[in-house]
């Protein structure tokens, strides 16, 4: 087992120069979710170099390749996210779209490719009693909602997140365990955090519909939708003291349209928001409170209101045994003192949470980065830590899981949950409220 680990790590090291080039290429050409054509093509070119077959255009841009071992199962998937975030002030931002890798997803894809080179170059798959799936997945960032709703209207998607859509399509039906990592913000040192959970969330689009009129000459003839929206948002703010600290609730709305012009009483005001929480129960209950508060603004002014709740992401659940294996292997590379095993909860969200509600998974945070998530100053500080070491840790963990009789993988895979129950739960997040208060 240790010889296999040594071989695969050496094989990854031998590809370091090529991996750094790949990372730079993705960093300099960021793409937003469900549009990651160039990044997906780069993954396919790398898979062609490895000589492995793949399927592409999964959930529009996803690419999936499976490397067989001595048996097809257990099958361990390692995921890498293709998309960028909108951060127009980032030095590598696309000038037209504002897309930038200010969340570090380009490092995930680089490590995914590095893992493939390592597994194949080392020849260790012949010693592993299972298979490994390399899966480049689209659209983790929950952005450009109107664009994605248009794709749904065209029948190209059902869900707004990439992994959700891939679950629906059955692309995880043949996967027993899922692993990925994520860059940690403001963590330049060589540190790994393994026992991580994250919030789930519901997306919201809110529209207040009033009546336009001349704002100077005849304001009394209008119905001010902006006033209704402001009252609704203030009502949401008044709820905050009712949120339990342990539920890690976050509600963070923005006004995306404030009216038609300064001289017109606003008749069409729009808001987007997330409601986040640590558990599904807290999430659904808080969302009901927020909807009541938003509706109160419309009632007070006499506006009509439309609230569209959109299925967001499930809370992230880390598998304890996978976390232990990851921690042990990370300790061998960066030192036990640099592996944080204590429980850490992030109030952010990821559609990896959805995957962990179907199959056991892990989503560690990895150092080597400076700057905050989605900020203009987010960048790689330590190339080795960001672009090479995670691939080694994943490869070593795969050896632990699949070597010999693959009992660890078989044992963990028994924790699989019902996809049908998951789909029912995620669909229950969605809904629409239509109330008319304008006489």
Sine and cosine of phi, psi and omega as CSV:
sin_phi,cos_phi,sin_psi,cos_psi,sin_omega,cos_omega
0.00,0.00,-0.72,0.69,-0.01,-1.00
-0.92,0.40,-0.56,0.83,0.04,-1.00
-0.91,0.42,-0.65,0.76,0.05,-1.00
-0.87,0.48,-0.70,0.72,0.01,-1.00
-0.88,0.47,-0.68,0.73,0.01,-1.00
-0.89,0.46,-0.67,0.74,-0.02,-1.00
-0.90,0.44,-0.71,0.70,-0.08,-1.00
-0.94,0.35,-0.60,0.80,0.03,-1.00
-0.92,0.40,-0.65,0.76,0.05,-1.00
-0.89,0.45,-0.64,0.77,-0.01,-1.00
-0.91,0.40,-0.60,0.80,0.06,-1.00
-0.91,0.41,-0.69,0.73,0.02,-1.00
-0.85,0.53,-0.61,0.80,-0.03,-1.00
-0.91,0.42,-0.34,0.94,-0.01,-1.00
-0.98,-0.20,0.20,0.98,-0.12,-0.99
-0.84,0.54,-0.72,0.69,-0.02,-1.00
-0.86,0.51,-0.70,0.71,0.01,-1.00
-0.92,0.40,-0.61,0.80,0.00,-1.00
-0.92,0.38,-0.62,0.78,0.04,-1.00
-0.90,0.43,-0.59,0.81,0.05,-1.00
-0.91,0.41,-0.68,0.73,0.04,-1.00
-0.88,0.48,-0.70,0.71,0.00,-1.00
-0.86,0.51,-0.69,0.72,-0.01,-1.00
-0.90,0.44,-0.65,0.76,-0.01,-1.00
-0.88,0.48,-0.70,0.71,0.00,-1.00
-0.94,0.35,-0.67,0.74,0.00,-1.00
-0.84,0.54,-0.65,0.76,-0.09,-1.00
-0.99,0.12,-0.15,0.99,-0.01,-1.00
-0.74,-0.67,0.91,0.42,-0.05,-1.00
-0.95,0.31,0.55,-0.83,0.01,-1.00
-0.69,-0.72,0.55,-0.84,-0.01,-1.00
-1.00,0.07,0.24,-0.97,-0.14,-0.99
-0.84,0.54,0.64,-0.77,-0.04,-1.00
0.91,0.41,0.21,0.98,0.07,-1.00
-0.79,-0.61,0.25,0.97,-0.18,-0.98
-0.99,0.12,0.81,0.58,-0.09,-1.00
-0.92,0.40,-0.74,0.67,-0.05,-1.00
-0.92,0.39,-0.67,0.75,0.01,-1.00
-0.91,0.42,-0.68,0.74,0.05,-1.00
-0.88,0.47,-0.62,0.78,0.01,-1.00
-0.90,0.43,-0.60,0.80,0.05,-1.00
-0.90,0.43,-0.63,0.78,0.07,-1.00
-0.88,0.47,-0.70,0.72,-0.02,-1.00
-0.90,0.44,-0.62,0.78,0.05,-1.00
-0.88,0.48,-0.66,0.75,0.01,-1.00
-0.92,0.40,-0.66,0.76,0.04,-1.00
-0.90,0.43,-0.61,0.79,0.06,-1.00
-0.88,0.48,-0.65,0.76,0.04,-1.00
-0.89,0.45,-0.56,0.83,0.02,-1.00
-0.97,0.25,-0.31,0.95,-0.03,-1.00
0.98,0.22,0.49,0.87,0.01,-1.00
-0.93,-0.36,0.58,-0.82,0.01,-1.00
-0.98,0.21,0.52,-0.85,0.01,-1.00
-0.61,-0.80,0.29,-0.96,0.16,-0.99
-0.89,-0.47,0.66,-0.75,-0.07,-1.00
-0.82,-0.58,-0.02,-1.00,-0.02,-1.00
0.86,0.50,0.52,0.85,0.03,-1.00
-1.00,0.09,0.83,-0.56,-0.18,-0.98
0.79,0.62,0.72,0.70,0.06,-1.00
0.99,0.15,-0.75,0.66,-0.12,-0.99
-0.75,-0.66,-0.03,1.00,-0.05,-1.00
-0.93,0.36,0.48,-0.88,-0.01,-1.00
-0.75,-0.66,0.76,-0.65,-0.11,-0.99
-0.72,-0.69,0.80,-0.60,0.03,-1.00
-0.72,-0.69,0.66,-0.75,0.01,-1.00
-0.90,-0.45,0.78,-0.63,0.03,-1.00
-0.98,-0.19,0.90,-0.43,-0.06,-1.00
-0.97,0.23,0.55,-0.83,0.20,-0.98
-0.94,-0.33,-0.61,-0.79,0.00,-1.00
-0.96,0.29,-0.30,0.95,0.03,-1.00
-0.56,-0.83,0.30,-0.95,0.00,-1.00
-0.99,0.16,-0.38,0.93,0.00,-1.00
-0.70,-0.72,0.44,-0.90,-0.02,1.00
-0.90,0.45,0.52,-0.86,0.01,-1.00
-0.93,-0.36,0.86,-0.51,-0.01,-1.00
-0.97,-0.26,0.84,-0.54,0.04,-1.00
-0.99,-0.15,0.72,-0.70,0.17,-0.99
-0.93,-0.37,0.80,-0.60,-0.13,-0.99
-0.95,-0.30,0.56,-0.83,0.15,-0.99
-0.68,-0.74,0.68,-0.74,-0.10,-1.00
-1.00,-0.06,0.73,-0.69,-0.11,-0.99
-0.99,0.11,-0.42,0.91,-0.27,-0.96
-1.00,-0.03,0.30,-0.95,0.10,-0.99
-0.96,-0.29,0.05,-1.00,0.05,-1.00
-0.92,-0.39,0.23,-0.97,0.08,-1.00
-1.00,0.05,0.91,-0.41,0.01,-1.00
-0.49,-0.87,0.97,0.23,-0.20,-0.98
-0.89,0.45,-0.34,0.94,0.00,-1.00
-1.00,0.05,-0.07,1.00,0.01,-1.00
-0.92,0.39,0.61,-0.79,-0.06,-1.00
-0.89,0.47,-0.37,0.93,0.01,-1.00
-0.95,-0.32,0.38,0.92,-0.01,-1.00
-0.95,0.32,0.58,-0.81,0.15,-0.99
-0.94,0.33,0.82,-0.57,-0.12,-0.99
-0.91,0.41,-0.44,0.90,-0.02,-1.00
-1.00,0.08,-0.68,0.74,-0.13,-0.99
-0.98,-0.19,-0.31,0.95,-0.10,-1.00
0.98,0.20,0.03,1.00,-0.01,-1.00
-0.91,0.41,0.65,-0.76,0.05,-1.00
-0.43,-0.90,0.49,-0.87,0.04,-1.00
-1.00,0.07,0.87,0.49,-0.01,-1.00
-1.00,0.03,0.22,0.97,0.12,-0.99
-0.82,-0.58,-0.03,1.00,0.14,-0.99
0.99,0.14,0.30,0.95,-0.03,-1.00
-0.89,0.45,-0.43,0.90,0.01,-1.00
-0.89,0.46,-0.46,0.89,0.03,-1.00
-0.96,0.30,-0.51,0.86,0.05,-1.00
-0.90,0.43,-0.72,0.69,0.00,-1.00
-0.90,0.43,-0.64,0.76,0.03,-1.00
-0.87,0.49,-0.71,0.70,0.02,-1.00
-0.92,0.39,-0.58,0.82,0.06,-1.00
-0.86,0.51,-0.72,0.70,0.02,-1.00
-0.92,0.39,-0.65,0.76,0.04,-1.00
-0.87,0.49,-0.64,0.77,0.05,-1.00
-0.87,0.48,-0.69,0.72,0.02,-1.00
-0.88,0.48,-0.71,0.70,0.05,-1.00
-0.86,0.51,-0.65,0.76,-0.04,-1.00
-0.92,0.39,-0.72,0.69,-0.02,-1.00
-0.89,0.46,-0.65,0.76,-0.05,-1.00
-0.99,0.14,-0.66,0.76,-0.02,-1.00
-0.92,0.40,-0.51,0.86,-0.02,-1.00
-0.99,0.14,-0.36,0.93,-0.03,-1.00
0.96,0.27,0.29,0.96,-0.10,-0.99
-0.98,0.18,-0.24,0.97,-0.05,-1.00
-0.87,0.50,-0.44,0.90,0.02,-1.00
-0.93,0.37,-0.28,0.96,0.00,-1.00
-0.99,-0.16,0.00,1.00,-0.09,-1.00
-0.95,-0.31,0.72,-0.69,-0.09,-1.00
-1.00,-0.07,0.91,0.41,-0.01,-1.00
0.18,-0.98,-0.20,-0.98,-0.02,-1.00
-0.75,-0.66,0.26,-0.97,-0.01,-1.00
-0.79,-0.61,0.78,-0.62,0.05,-1.00
-0.96,-0.28,0.81,-0.59,0.11,-0.99
-0.99,-0.12,0.86,-0.51,-0.19,-0.98
-0.75,-0.66,0.96,-0.28,0.12,-0.99
-1.00,0.03,0.89,-0.45,-0.19,-0.98
-0.91,-0.42,0.56,-0.83,-0.08,-1.00
-1.00,-0.02,0.30,-0.95,0.41,-0.91
0.82,0.57,0.82,0.57,0.15,-0.99
-0.97,0.23,-0.63,0.78,0.00,-1.00
-0.94,0.33,0.75,-0.66,-0.10,-1.00
-1.00,0.00,0.99,0.17,-0.16,-0.99
-0.78,-0.62,0.16,-0.99,0.09,-1.00
0.73,0.68,0.83,0.56,-0.14,-0.99
-0.88,0.48,-0.66,0.76,-0.01,-1.00
-0.89,0.45,-0.64,0.77,0.06,-1.00
-0.87,0.49,-0.69,0.72,-0.04,-1.00
-0.95,0.32,-0.58,0.82,0.08,-1.00
-0.90,0.44,-0.54,0.84,0.07,-1.00
-0.91,0.42,-0.66,0.75,0.06,-1.00
-0.88,0.47,-0.62,0.79,0.05,-1.00
-0.90,0.43,-0.69,0.73,0.03,-1.00
-0.88,0.48,-0.49,0.87,0.02,-1.00
-1.00,0.09,0.01,1.00,0.02,-1.00
0.98,0.19,0.23,0.97,-0.03,-1.00
-1.00,0.05,-0.35,0.94,0.00,-1.00
-0.60,-0.80,0.31,-0.95,0.28,-0.96
-0.93,-0.36,-0.59,0.80,-0.08,-1.00
-0.92,-0.39,0.32,-0.95,-0.08,-1.00
-1.00,0.01,-0.23,0.97,0.00,-1.00
-0.95,-0.32,0.55,-0.83,-0.10,-1.00
-0.89,0.45,-0.75,0.66,-0.06,-1.00
-0.93,0.36,-0.57,0.82,0.09,-1.00
-0.84,0.55,-0.74,0.67,-0.04,-1.00
-0.90,0.43,-0.62,0.78,0.01,-1.00
-0.92,0.39,-0.59,0.81,0.09,-1.00
-0.88,0.47,-0.74,0.68,-0.01,-1.00
-0.86,0.52,-0.64,0.77,-0.05,-1.00
-0.97,0.25,-0.11,0.99,0.02,-1.00
1.00,0.05,0.21,0.98,-0.06,-1.00
-0.97,0.24,-0.14,0.99,0.13,-0.99
-0.95,-0.30,0.08,1.00,-0.02,-1.00
-0.90,0.44,-0.51,0.86,-0.03,-1.00
-0.99,-0.12,0.16,0.99,-0.03,-1.00
-0.96,-0.27,0.70,-0.71,-0.02,-1.00
-0.98,-0.21,-0.50,0.87,-0.03,-1.00
-0.58,-0.81,0.62,-0.78,0.02,-1.00
-0.83,-0.56,0.68,-0.73,0.03,-1.00
-0.74,-0.67,0.59,-0.81,0.21,-0.98
-0.35,-0.94,0.14,-0.99,0.11,-0.99
-0.77,-0.64,0.18,-0.98,0.08,-1.00
-0.64,-0.77,0.64,-0.77,0.09,-1.00
-0.86,0.50,0.64,-0.76,0.07,-1.00
-1.00,-0.07,0.70,-0.71,0.00,-1.00
-0.96,0.27,0.51,-0.86,0.11,-0.99
0.78,0.62,0.67,0.75,-0.02,-1.00
-0.72,-0.70,0.98,0.19,-0.06,-1.00
-0.96,0.28,-0.33,0.95,-0.08,-1.00
-0.99,0.12,0.19,-0.98,0.00,-1.00
-0.99,0.12,1.00,0.02,-0.07,-1.00
-0.74,-0.67,0.58,-0.81,0.10,-0.99
-0.79,-0.61,0.72,-0.69,0.08,-1.00
-0.91,-0.41,0.90,-0.44,-0.15,-0.99
-0.98,-0.20,-0.57,0.82,-0.11,-0.99
-1.00,-0.06,0.99,0.14,-0.16,-0.99
-0.88,-0.47,0.68,-0.74,0.22,-0.98
-0.82,-0.57,0.27,-0.96,-0.04,-1.00
-0.61,-0.80,0.38,-0.93,0.06,-1.00
-0.93,0.38,0.44,-0.90,0.31,-0.95
-0.99,-0.10,0.16,-0.99,0.04,-1.00
-0.44,-0.90,0.33,-0.94,0.17,-0.99
-0.89,-0.45,0.73,-0.68,0.08,-1.00
-1.00,0.06,0.50,-0.87,-0.05,-1.00
-0.67,-0.74,0.67,-0.74,0.22,-0.98
-0.84,-0.54,0.84,-0.54,-0.09,-1.00
-0.86,-0.50,0.69,-0.72,0.04,-1.00
-0.76,-0.64,0.83,-0.55,0.14,-0.99
-0.99,-0.15,0.79,-0.62,-0.07,-1.00
-0.90,-0.44,0.92,-0.40,0.01,-1.00
-0.92,-0.39,-0.55,-0.84,-0.02,-1.00
-0.70,-0.72,0.82,-0.58,-0.01,-1.00
-0.97,0.24,0.51,-0.86,0.08,-1.00
-0.27,-0.96,0.22,-0.97,0.03,-1.00
-0.92,0.40,0.84,-0.54,-0.12,-0.99
-0.94,0.33,-0.37,0.93,0.02,-1.00
-0.99,-0.14,-0.72,0.69,-0.13,-0.99
-0.99,0.14,-0.70,0.71,-0.11,-0.99
-0.68,-0.73,0.82,0.57,-0.01,-1.00
-0.89,0.45,-0.45,0.89,-0.03,-1.00
-0.92,0.39,-0.27,0.96,0.01,-1.00
-1.00,0.04,-0.15,0.99,-0.01,-1.00
-0.99,-0.12,0.17,-0.99,0.15,-0.99
-0.80,-0.60,0.91,-0.40,-0.23,-0.97
-0.99,0.11,0.97,-0.24,-0.01,-1.00
-0.94,0.35,-0.47,0.88,0.03,-1.00
-0.93,0.36,-0.64,0.77,0.07,-1.00
-0.88,0.48,-0.65,0.76,0.04,-1.00
-0.89,0.45,-0.67,0.74,0.01,-1.00
-0.90,0.44,-0.66,0.75,-0.01,-1.00
-0.91,0.42,-0.64,0.77,0.07,-1.00
-0.91,0.42,-0.64,0.77,0.04,-1.00
-0.88,0.47,-0.70,0.72,0.01,-1.00
-0.92,0.38,-0.61,0.79,0.05,-1.00
-0.91,0.42,-0.58,0.82,0.06,-1.00
-0.90,0.43,-0.64,0.77,0.08,-1.00
-0.87,0.49,-0.71,0.71,0.01,-1.00
-0.88,0.48,-0.56,0.83,0.00,-1.00
-0.93,0.36,-0.30,0.95,0.03,-1.00
-0.98,0.19,-0.30,0.95,-0.24,-0.97
-0.86,0.52,-0.56,0.83,0.00,-1.00
-0.93,0.37,-0.21,0.98,0.03,-1.00
-1.00,0.01,-0.11,0.99,-0.03,-1.00
-0.99,0.17,0.78,-0.62,0.03,-1.00
-0.96,0.29,0.69,-0.72,0.00,-1.00
-0.85,0.53,-0.64,0.77,-0.06,-1.00
-0.92,0.39,-0.32,0.95,0.00,-1.00
-0.99,0.11,-0.16,0.99,0.06,-1.00
0.78,0.63,0.72,0.69,-0.08,-1.00
-0.98,0.21,0.66,-0.75,0.10,-1.00
-0.71,-0.70,0.76,-0.65,0.13,-0.99
-0.76,-0.65,0.87,-0.49,-0.13,-0.99
-0.65,-0.76,0.99,0.14,-0.05,-1.00
-0.99,0.15,0.41,-0.91,0.19,-0.98
-0.75,-0.67,0.52,-0.85,0.11,-0.99
-1.00,0.02,0.88,-0.48,-0.03,-1.00
-0.99,-0.11,-0.30,0.95,0.10,-0.99
-0.52,-0.85,0.83,-0.56,-0.08,-1.00
-0.97,-0.25,0.01,1.00,-0.03,-1.00
0.58,-0.81,-0.17,-0.99,-0.10,-0.99
-0.97,-0.22,-0.41,0.91,-0.03,-1.00
0.09,-1.00,0.38,-0.92,-0.07,-1.00
-0.89,0.46,-0.51,0.86,-0.07,-1.00
-1.00,0.03,0.11,0.99,-0.06,-1.00
-0.85,-0.52,0.74,-0.67,0.15,-0.99
-0.86,0.51,0.85,-0.53,-0.10,-1.00
-0.86,0.51,0.79,-0.61,0.00,-1.00
-0.92,-0.40,-0.15,0.99,-0.05,-1.00
-0.58,-0.82,0.97,-0.22,-0.03,-1.00
-0.84,-0.55,0.70,-0.72,-0.12,-0.99
-0.77,-0.64,0.58,-0.82,-0.05,-1.00
-0.74,-0.67,0.63,-0.78,0.21,-0.98
-0.88,-0.47,0.55,-0.84,-0.01,-1.00
-0.39,-0.92,0.31,-0.95,0.27,-0.96
-0.91,-0.41,0.51,-0.86,0.28,-0.96
-0.89,-0.46,0.88,-0.47,-0.06,-1.00
-0.90,-0.43,0.49,-0.87,0.10,-1.00
-0.32,-0.95,0.30,-0.96,-0.10,-1.00
-0.97,0.25,-0.51,0.86,-0.03,-1.00
-0.80,-0.60,0.34,-0.94,0.01,-1.00
-0.91,0.41,-0.62,0.79,0.00,-1.00
-0.88,0.47,-0.74,0.68,0.00,-1.00
-0.91,0.42,-0.59,0.81,-0.01,-1.00
-0.90,0.44,-0.75,0.66,-0.05,-1.00
-0.93,0.38,-0.63,0.78,0.00,-1.00
-0.93,0.38,-0.68,0.74,0.01,-1.00
-0.91,0.42,-0.62,0.78,0.01,-1.00
-0.88,0.48,-0.61,0.79,0.06,-1.00
-0.89,0.46,-0.68,0.73,0.02,-1.00
-0.87,0.48,-0.72,0.70,-0.04,-1.00
-0.90,0.44,-0.66,0.75,0.03,-1.00
-0.89,0.46,-0.65,0.76,0.04,-1.00
-0.89,0.46,-0.66,0.75,-0.02,-1.00
-0.91,0.41,-0.68,0.73,0.02,-1.00
-0.90,0.44,-0.65,0.76,0.00,-1.00
-0.91,0.42,-0.52,0.85,-0.01,-1.00
-0.88,0.48,-0.58,0.81,0.04,-1.00
-0.89,0.45,-0.66,0.75,0.02,-1.00
-0.91,0.41,-0.67,0.75,-0.01,-1.00
-0.89,0.45,-0.66,0.75,-0.06,-1.00
-0.90,0.43,-0.64,0.77,-0.07,-1.00
-1.00,-0.01,-0.39,0.92,-0.07,-1.00
1.00,0.02,0.54,0.84,0.07,-1.00
-1.00,-0.07,0.30,-0.96,0.25,-0.97
-1.00,0.04,0.42,-0.91,0.00,-1.00
-0.65,-0.76,0.61,-0.79,0.12,-0.99
-0.81,-0.59,0.81,-0.58,0.06,-1.00
-0.86,-0.52,0.87,-0.50,0.08,-1.00
-0.94,-0.34,0.93,-0.38,0.10,-1.00
-1.00,0.03,0.77,-0.64,-0.07,-1.00
-0.91,-0.41,0.71,-0.71,0.03,-1.00
-0.84,0.55,0.88,-0.48,0.06,-1.00
-1.00,-0.06,-0.73,-0.69,-0.05,-1.00
-0.89,-0.45,0.45,-0.89,0.05,-1.00
-0.98,0.18,0.43,-0.90,0.14,-0.99
-0.86,0.51,0.55,-0.83,-0.02,-1.00
-1.00,0.09,0.73,-0.69,0.05,-1.00
-0.87,-0.49,0.85,-0.52,0.04,-1.00
-1.00,-0.04,0.73,-0.69,0.07,-1.00
-0.97,0.23,0.81,-0.59,-0.12,-0.99
-0.90,0.44,-0.66,0.75,-0.04,-1.00
-0.94,0.35,-0.62,0.78,0.09,-1.00
-0.89,0.46,-0.64,0.77,0.02,-1.00
-0.88,0.47,-0.63,0.77,0.01,-1.00
-0.91,0.41,-0.71,0.70,0.02,-1.00
-0.89,0.46,-0.70,0.71,0.03,-1.00
-0.86,0.52,-0.71,0.71,-0.02,-1.00
-0.88,0.47,-0.70,0.71,-0.02,-1.00
-0.89,0.46,-0.66,0.75,-0.01,-1.00
-0.96,0.30,-0.62,0.79,0.08,-1.00
-0.88,0.47,-0.61,0.79,0.00,-1.00
-0.87,0.48,-0.58,0.82,0.00,-1.00
-0.91,0.40,-0.45,0.89,-0.07,-1.00
-0.99,-0.13,-0.71,0.70,-0.11,-0.99
-0.93,-0.36,-0.01,1.00,0.02,-1.00
0.99,-0.12,0.67,-0.74,-0.07,-1.00
-0.86,0.50,-0.54,0.84,-0.03,-1.00
-0.93,0.37,-0.24,0.97,-0.04,-1.00
-0.97,-0.23,0.15,0.99,0.04,-1.00
-0.95,-0.31,0.90,-0.43,-0.04,-1.00
-1.00,-0.04,0.92,-0.39,-0.05,-1.00
-0.99,-0.16,-0.23,0.97,0.00,-1.00
-0.91,0.41,0.49,-0.87,-0.07,-1.00
-0.91,0.42,0.75,-0.67,0.04,-1.00
-0.77,-0.63,0.77,-0.63,0.07,-1.00
-0.92,-0.38,0.75,-0.66,0.08,-1.00
-0.97,-0.26,0.71,-0.70,0.06,-1.00
-0.98,0.18,-0.05,1.00,0.15,-0.99
-0.97,0.25,-0.04,-1.00,-0.09,-1.00
-0.62,-0.78,0.39,-0.92,0.06,-1.00
-0.48,-0.88,0.54,-0.84,0.07,-1.00
-0.97,0.26,0.00,1.00,0.23,-0.97
-0.90,0.44,-0.45,0.89,0.10,-1.00
-0.84,0.54,-0.64,0.77,0.03,-1.00
-0.89,0.45,-0.66,0.75,0.02,-1.00
-0.87,0.49,-0.66,0.75,-0.05,-1.00
-0.95,0.30,-0.15,0.99,0.13,-0.99
-1.00,0.03,-0.03,1.00,0.03,-1.00
-0.89,-0.46,-0.74,0.67,0.01,-1.00
-0.77,-0.64,0.46,-0.89,0.02,-1.00
-0.89,0.45,0.63,-0.78,-0.06,-1.00
-0.44,-0.90,0.05,-1.00,0.01,-1.00
-0.56,-0.83,0.53,-0.85,-0.09,-1.00
-0.57,-0.82,0.90,0.43,-0.04,-1.00
-0.92,0.39,0.38,-0.92,0.13,-0.99
-0.98,-0.18,0.68,-0.73,-0.12,-0.99
-0.83,-0.56,0.70,-0.71,0.03,-1.00
-0.98,0.19,-0.09,-1.00,-0.05,-1.00
0.96,-0.29,0.20,0.98,-0.10,-1.00
-0.77,-0.64,0.52,-0.86,0.14,-0.99
-0.86,-0.51,0.37,-0.93,-0.03,-1.00
1.00,0.00,0.30,-0.96,-0.01,-1.00
-1.00,0.00,0.42,-0.91,0.07,-1.00
-0.81,0.59,0.71,-0.71,0.10,-1.00
0.93,0.36,0.18,0.98,-0.03,-1.00
-0.99,-0.15,0.32,-0.95,-0.07,-1.00
-0.93,0.37,-0.33,0.94,-0.06,-1.00
-0.99,-0.15,0.12,0.99,0.00,-1.00
-0.95,0.31,0.81,-0.58,-0.01,-1.00
-0.34,-0.94,0.23,-0.97,0.07,-1.00
-0.97,0.24,0.76,-0.65,0.07,-1.00
-0.98,-0.21,-0.57,0.82,-0.08,-1.00
-0.78,-0.62,0.98,-0.20,-0.08,-1.00
-0.88,0.47,-0.64,0.77,0.00,-1.00
-0.87,0.49,-0.70,0.71,-0.04,-1.00
-0.94,0.33,-0.60,0.80,-0.09,-1.00
-0.99,0.14,-0.55,0.83,-0.23,-0.97
-0.90,-0.44,-0.23,0.97,-0.09,-1.00
-0.83,-0.55,-0.75,0.66,-0.13,-0.99
-0.89,0.46,-0.67,0.74,0.02,-1.00
-0.85,0.52,-0.59,0.81,0.04,-1.00
-0.88,0.47,-0.63,0.78,0.02,-1.00
-0.91,0.40,-0.69,0.72,-0.02,-1.00
-0.89,0.46,-0.68,0.74,0.02,-1.00
-0.90,0.44,-0.67,0.75,0.01,-1.00
-0.89,0.45,-0.69,0.72,0.00,-1.00
-0.90,0.43,-0.61,0.79,0.03,-1.00
-0.93,0.37,-0.61,0.79,0.08,-1.00
-0.88,0.48,-0.65,0.76,0.05,-1.00
-0.87,0.48,-0.72,0.70,0.04,-1.00
-0.83,0.56,-0.66,0.75,-0.10,-0.99
-0.97,0.26,-0.59,0.81,-0.20,-0.98
-0.92,-0.38,-0.12,0.99,-0.02,-1.00
-0.94,0.34,0.53,-0.85,0.03,-1.00
0.92,0.39,-0.83,-0.56,-0.04,-1.00
-1.00,0.03,0.05,1.00,0.03,-1.00
0.85,0.53,0.50,0.87,-0.03,-1.00
-0.87,0.49,-0.64,0.77,0.04,-1.00
-0.85,0.52,-0.69,0.72,0.01,-1.00
-0.91,0.41,-0.65,0.76,0.00,-1.00
-0.90,0.43,-0.63,0.78,-0.02,-1.00
-0.93,0.37,-0.72,0.70,-0.02,-1.00
-0.91,0.41,-0.62,0.79,-0.08,-1.00
-0.92,0.39,-0.28,0.96,0.04,-1.00
-0.93,0.37,-0.22,0.97,0.00,-1.00
-1.00,0.09,0.17,0.99,0.04,-1.00
-0.85,0.53,0.59,-0.81,-0.01,-1.00
-0.92,-0.40,0.15,-0.99,-0.06,-1.00
-0.96,0.27,0.82,-0.58,0.09,-1.00
-0.91,0.41,-0.60,0.80,-0.02,-1.00
-0.90,0.43,-0.65,0.76,0.05,-1.00
-0.91,0.42,-0.64,0.77,0.06,-1.00
-0.87,0.49,-0.75,0.66,-0.04,-1.00
-0.88,0.47,-0.62,0.79,0.05,-1.00
-0.89,0.45,-0.66,0.75,-0.02,-1.00
-0.93,0.38,-0.68,0.74,-0.06,-1.00
-0.94,0.34,-0.59,0.81,0.03,-1.00
-0.93,0.37,-0.48,0.88,0.01,-1.00
-0.93,0.36,-0.27,0.96,0.06,-1.00
-0.93,0.37,-0.49,0.87,-0.07,-1.00
-0.99,0.15,0.37,-0.93,0.04,-1.00
0.18,-0.98,0.21,-0.98,-0.03,-1.00
-0.70,-0.71,0.64,-0.77,0.09,-1.00
-0.86,-0.50,0.76,-0.64,0.04,-1.00
-0.77,-0.64,0.93,-0.38,0.00,-1.00
-0.79,-0.61,0.70,-0.72,0.00,-1.00
-0.93,-0.37,0.86,-0.51,0.04,-1.00
-0.85,-0.53,-0.09,1.00,-0.04,-1.00
-0.99,0.11,0.82,-0.58,-0.03,-1.00
-0.99,0.15,0.00,0.00,0.00,0.00
